[in-house]
Every structure is written in C-alpha cells, then in structure tokens.
Amino acid sequence: MKALCLSFLIVSTFGASAALLESPQKGGLQIQSLSSLSFGPEGLLLVAEPASASVVAIQTGDTGPKKERLAKPVADIGAQIAAGLGAKKEDITVKDLAVNPASGRIYLGVQRRPDNAVLIVSVGADGKVAPLNLEPLAWVRITLPGGTASKVTNITDVAFDKDRVFATGTCNEEFASRIFTIPVPLKNGATASVFSAETYHVAHRKWETKAPIQSFIPYQSKEGTFVVGAFACTPVAKFKVDDIQSGAQVKGVSMVELGSGNRPLDLFSYSDKSGKEWLVVQTQRFKQNAFGPSKMWGARISMDYLDAKAPEKINENAARRDEKEPKGPEGIEIVDALFGAVQVDKLSDTEAVVLRDTEGTLSLEVAALP
Amino acid sequence: MAFSLLSSIACAVEVRMTNLRQVKALGSDVRVFRGDATEPLFGSVVKEGDHVLFNALLPLVPGETYRVEVKSAEGVWSEKRLKFKLTAPAVPTVSIAPLPTVLPANALKLYLHFSQPMEQGVFLERITLQRQDGSIVHGAFRETELWSPDGTRLTLWLHPGRQKTGVNLNTDEGPVLQENKPHRLRIAARWRSAEGVALGKEFVFPFAAGEIDHACPDPQRWKITAPKAGTRDPLTITFDEPLDPAMLVSALKVKPAVAGVVTVATDARSWSFTPAAEWSQGKYLMEIDPLLEDLAGNNLIGPFEVDRNAPPTAAKTTTMGFEVRG
C-alpha cells in the first residue's frame, strides 16, 4: 500500500509540472559540480553546475504542503552532513542553501574535500539531514552559451521567474558579467539567451566596471522585468531584461551602494507586517565589521529604492549606506539576525533560514525578519 | 583509480569492498561509518542472497578508515574496520603562467597549472603573496574560486578592489602589488590533489611587478611573421606585451579558416599556429577577439578602468592581414 501511494505521488507530481519541464529525463542524473541552488514553483529545484556550464532543473516531488519549518536550531549540522558524506567536518563546504517555498524544507548543496564530490541534502522539521535521491526524479540540463574567447565556468546565481529562468555568470578568464535567460518549459539542450551586463559602480564614481553579478533576484515593476543584482563592493543595480536580443549589452542602473569592501552572498525580498517590501542583501566584509560580531552581515533595503530612475537618485547619485551608522539613510539598515550567516534564504515574510558559522562550527536555525 | 585494501581488523565478519562505492558483507543488514562517526554514510542497502550490499552515494575516500557494522542472519551486530589506499598515487605539481612572470603593477590575474585536479575551497589558505621585505599581503586575492572544467587550472585573481584605482579598498589597503618591486607567490606543501595526495613541498614562484598598464592591447604594435606557401611553417605573432595566456588559445583565428594547432609561448608574448596541411598561397586575415585581454584586464574595446571623462582608447583594429607567398 505504501509503495502504491508513493507511485501515485510521483505520477501526480509529474503531471502537475508538465508546464515546467518538457520531455525530461528520468534517473541517471549525476551532479558534477554545484555553485548555487534555487527553487521555482511546485518543488522545481534549479542547480547551477559550473563544471558543465549548465543549469540543471530537477522536479523534486517536494510539493508541500508547507509544514517543514525547522522546529529548533541544529547546533552542529556540519558534523551531521560530514558524517553522511564520509568526511571530516572541516572538509565540507556548504556551497548554497535554498528553502523550498512549497514545503519549507531546507536544501543544501555541499562539496566534499579533497575529491570535490558534491551532493544535495535536505533538512526536515526534525533537523535530520537526508540526501536528495536523484534516481527517481525527472530532470533537464541546459548548457549556457560561452563567450567568444572562453567558456562559462562560473555561475554565480540562478532563479526562476514565471516564464523563464535567469542565471548569472562569468567566463573564467574574462572579468565580465553575463545574464542568461532560459525559456520555460525547460528542456534538454534548450538555447539560453545571453546578455553582457555592465553597470556603474557608485563607490568608484567615475569608474565604470564589468564586475560580475554575485547574486540577484528577478524583479517585476510597472516599468517591466528586471534582474536586480549585487556586486562586490557593493552596488545594487537593476538590469531591464524585456525586449533585448541575445548577444546585446545591457547597461545597469545602480540604485544603492552598501559600502566598499563587501562581497554579496545572497539576495531575497520580503514584505514586512505593514506590507512594506524589502530587499535583503547578505554580504561578506573584507575587514572586520564596524557594527557587529562578524564579517558576515546583512542589510535590508526598502524596495522603493529599486524604482529609482531620476538622474539625481541613480548611478553617481545613488543612495549610499551610511557606513558609520547601523541605519541610514532611511530605508537602509543592518539586520542583526544575519550576523555570522554564511548562507541565508527566505522562509516566509516573517522568517529566514540562516546557516551560521561560529569558529568553524555550522549551525542551522530559523531567524525572525524585522 | 586503482586501489588496494590496506588493512582490516580481523573478526568473524566477512566484509569487503567490491569497488569504490560498494561494500559487501555476509549478513542481513549493514551500515558504514567514517572512523568513529555516530551517523552512517549516505547510501542504500540491497539484499543479495545471504549477503548485503552497501552502495555509498559518494565514493569511499582513500586513506580513510571505515567502520562497517554488519547484522548477521541471527540478528547480532558486529563490526569491522576497513582502510584502503591508492596503489600508485601520483604526487601533484604546480607551475605558473605566464613564465617568466612579469606582471604590470595593476595586474588582475595569473594562472596556476596543476598536474592533476586539486581539492577546491581552500585556495585562499594555500596561496600566499609575499613582498620583497618578506611581509605577507593579506587579502591579496579575489575570493571567487575559478577552476577550469577539468579542475587543473586555477585562475588566480589579484583582488580587483585593491588593484583598481580609486576604489575604497585600493585607497584603504593599497594595491596588492608594489610597482617595480619583486614579489613571491608561495603555494603550500599541504595542498592536496583530489585523490588526497599533497604537493609535499612548497612551491615558490618569484615574479616582478612592473609599471601600471592602462593601455588597450593594440594589434598595430604586434609583429606578424607569415609562413611560406607549400610549407607547414608556423604563422607567428609577437606581441609588445604579455597577453592573457588562457584567452590566447582561442582568441585569434585565421580566415579563411585553416585547420591546425595553436601554441602560446610560456611568456605569453607570442602566439603561433601550425597548419595541419601545407599553406596555400594567398592573402589571409587574422581575426582577433576584441575581448582578448592583457594581464591588467585591458581588452581591445577598452581599458579595464574606464574613465567616462576621457576620450575612448579602443584599439583601432581587430584584424591583421598577412600574405603567404611562394
């Protein structure tokens, strides 16, 4: 009876996701490398696989309902993951964390040293770590187009947005930024469109650079569809991605500067209790942070900044975080709960899942958003 | 990967590795642990007659000790320890490109070539940049780790935030390299290959930092040496500065297309192309990818640092003509 129920679950899942994957393969998937994880609807997991310059979309079958909220913090989750991978805990790296919005279950992409083998594991409400069994799952792999002189070897982020998947990346040898879009339904061998992205770095004032987007979210406004990305050093910029042809260069508009010497790690957006929308940028600081216990810190930015378009509010006139204060200007403030977080993702409009590193020990917890 | 069983603690339990992902035991159930871990390895258990197979999700690792717990047909648990090693582990080595390494003071990147894939996620702890006075340059490298798909070449980025003029890190911390001074890149002996074998000795690469370079590569300053018709002599281009050795492999194309092999000089100051068949007489064109960079990240379209108030400084051409004569 149990087996019958399971079969039914899988069949119904595939049926529900017909619009997301076209002619998927089933079984035989091996993930060669992993740099980023992200979820689409209906448990669709997107995996950035830089070694093959590909995005892999996997129908996990984890379609909810949303009841997998972590019941209590997991104190030394690194030891639990390392044991499952057969490694010392200092020999694993959690490359990314993604919360499945359909179920609340937490997924981690992990790399083991020295052989660099990767595995996707998930964490349920009880804090137990389990590997994602890829064998019964439907999947497709889409290879991203490279540059003229080199191939894509670094995929910094990937995200689902209604009728397409976005990815950002760079070629190994070129210090340049690229945005890729893949049409949905996703199918093996689909052709991704590619745009070169350039933006204005507020901190440099007159200096324009081709620095790669480290993390991004898709963003819809009445002006159109944008990729809102964060760069090292740390401007937040938007790129309008409607109606542009593959191969084109898209100029970004910088709206906010969080301060130099920071490397963005993760971005997500949420609405607070009053309905006000915020963009959260988790970053790693080059030096010790002035306002907290860790180089890892996060800030939230009022989404109102994203709609800035007047010349007096963008690029060289973009809002600059006051680096001498924990808040300011209005609508830009440090989120205390994110100090020490090496990975973070939104769980709901009131909570985020945080993977914290305390002197080499990884802990996983749910943190309240302000 | 060839391996051999190194040791096992004798007991009544029959346990053996059948391959790097599988442990076979006589019994009704089996669990495999790394060392004294309390949680077992991820994997699946399959019954096969009076044996059980443990199929590990990830390969077992050479040099590790595994504790195999086996449940007998009678329901009694007992354990055995397994350890295996590679039969002929190769010791990795590393070289640097370009060589000799003469970098502009605002250099953005160089390349480390390893003889085999290396463990990833540790390069910031394994590579040290040292100045002439022996001091260590802290925060010298960009944190992003960029390996070639085969895992043998690391693109080592000198921190762009420090190398770029006018950026706060550049102002606060100073540039990574000191103009016209010697430096040393030290690679730690403990860096392991993906097979778990350490370099075993420190590799030290001395290099010189020269002047700042904000100029675009300019093909008009390059020298092209055309081969003779009816030969398979190489077509050679000599540059006036070292260019990115990795990009050079595919950035220059002969038109009309000719099959052949590209060779980039170790100092990245010249490029040659040896055709598969003899050259035919006629006029040819070299097409140059405008994204081809020098060692400071300047390409043919523009310098790495663009001053919006300055006039454009792009190279005037991205092609070079040559003629093959008899």
Interface residues (C-beta under 8 A of the other chain):
Chain A: A51 S52 A53 A79 Q80 A82 A83 G84 L85 G86 A87 T93 Q111 R112 R113 P114 D115 N116 A117 L119 V121 A130 P131 G147 T148 A149 S150 K151 T153 N154 T170 N172 E173 E174 F175 A176 H201 A203 H204 R205 K206 W207 E208 T209 K210 A211 P212 A232 C233 G259 S260 G261 R263 Q284 F286
Chain B: F33 R34 A37 T38 E39 P40 L41 F42 A56 L57 L58 P59 L60 V61 E64 Y66 L108 K109 P117 M118 E119 Q120 G121 V122 G139 R142 E143 T144 L146 W147 S148 P149 G151 T155 W157 P160 G161 K164 T165 G166 V167 N168 L169 D172 E173 R192 S193 A194 E195 G196 D244 A246 M247 S250 A251 D289 L291 L292 E293 G297 F304 E305 V306 D307 R308 N309
